[in-house]
Amino acid sequence: EGNRRHFHPDWNEWWYIYQGEWDWEIEGEIKRVKKGDLVFMRKNRVHKITAAGKKMAIRFAVSRSDVIHTYVDD
């Protein structure tokens, strides 16, 4: 699983990869992250997150409930 291509106009995002691997598309470039990695996403950067591999993938976000997600057409 993952999410659609989007950005946050007013929020920097942090993620900790707890288990598995994820493909992180950041402004068109895909980077593979894995267990133990910390991901920082500056506000206004278009990104998309997709679970990768055959094992369960778990990520923890540092966020708030009111963070705006602006979705970008694929």
HELIX and SHEET records of a PDB file:
SHEET    1   A 2 HIS A   6  PHE A   7  0                                        
SHEET    2   A 2 THR A  70  TYR A  71 -1                                        
SHEET    1   B 3 LEU A  38  MET A  41  0                                        
SHEET    2   B 3 GLU A  13  GLN A  19 -1                                        
SHEET    3   B 3 ILE A  58  VAL A  62 -1                                        
SHEET    1   C 3 GLU A  29  LYS A  34  0                                        
SHEET    2   C 3 GLU A  21  ILE A  26 -1                                        
SHEET    3   C 3 HIS A  47  ALA A  52 -1                                        
END                                                                             
